[in-house]
């Protein structure tokens, strides 16, 4: 083959440090917009960003020139800096060290999009911990 092709959708999940409820409605839009612009600058077109008080979901195309770890590190670091520099919350904003990132095939894209879009309704029935453990189990990474 003379050309290289890839189209790898990533569903990334990140939680606030100690899962503190730091992402209030007052800062949610500013945070999502900032992360959207950062992903775009990194060459990762975004399909959707949404979350809850203590975590966030992003669905984006992976830039083939970057690793997932590089992208997540940049997003978490720059967004923490943004929130703290702008004094958007009274406490210091930090993300947890870890994250989850899963590849999504074209056939599953709409389902993941709807899932991320409906986070508020989804979490009225399921905790973040149950959700996260469910993802680990689904992708064969169950810790138990």
CORJO-V954869 format. One record per backbone hydrogen bond with DSSP energy under -0.5 kcal/mol. NH is the residue of the N-H (numbers start at 1). CO is the residue of the C=O. E is the energy in kcal/mol with one decimal. If there is no record, write none. Layout:
((NH CO E) (NH CO E))
//
This chain:
((9 7 -0.7) (9 104 -0.8) (10 60 -3.4) (11 102 -3.0) (12 10 -0.7) (12 58 -2.8) (13 100 -2.8) (14 56 -2.1) (16 54 -2.4) (17 94 -2.7) (19 16 -2.8) (20 17 -1.8) (22 20 -2.2) (22 53 -0.8) (23 53 -2.7) (24 22 -1.4) (27 24 -1.0) (28 24 -1.8) (29 25 -0.7) (31 27 -2.7) (32 28 -2.9) (33 29 -2.8) (34 30 -2.1) (35 31 -2.7) (36 32 -2.7) (37 33 -2.3) (38 34 -2.3) (39 35 -2.8) (40 36 -2.3) (41 37 -2.3) (42 38 -1.7) (43 40 -1.6) (44 39 -2.8) (45 43 -0.6) (47 59 -3.3) (48 59 -1.3) (50 57 -2.1) (52 55 -2.5) (56 14 -2.6) (57 50 -3.6) (58 12 -2.4) (59 48 -2.6) (60 10 -2.2) (60 58 -0.5) (61 45 -2.6) (62 8 -3.0) (64 62 -0.5) (66 63 -2.1) (71 67 -2.1) (72 68 -2.8) (73 69 -2.5) (74 70 -2.3) (75 71 -2.6) (76 72 -2.9) (77 73 -2.4) (78 74 -2.6) (79 75 -2.2) (80 76 -2.0) (81 77 -2.2) (82 78 -2.5) (83 79 -2.5) (84 80 -2.6) (85 81 -3.1) (86 82 -2.2) (87 84 -0.8) (88 83 -2.3) (96 15 -3.1) (100 13 -2.3) (102 11 -2.0) (104 9 -2.2) (108 105 -1.4) (109 105 -0.7) (109 106 -1.0) (112 108 -2.2) (113 109 -2.6) (114 110 -2.5) (115 111 -2.2) (116 112 -2.6) (117 113 -2.8) (118 114 -2.1) (119 116 -1.3) (122 118 -2.7) (123 119 -2.8) (124 121 -1.0) (125 122 -1.5) (126 122 -1.1) (131 127 -2.4) (132 128 -3.3) (133 129 -2.5) (134 130 -1.9) (135 131 -2.0) (136 132 -2.3) (137 133 -2.3) (138 134 -2.7) (139 135 -2.2) (140 137 -1.7) (141 136 -4.0) (142 136 -0.6))
//
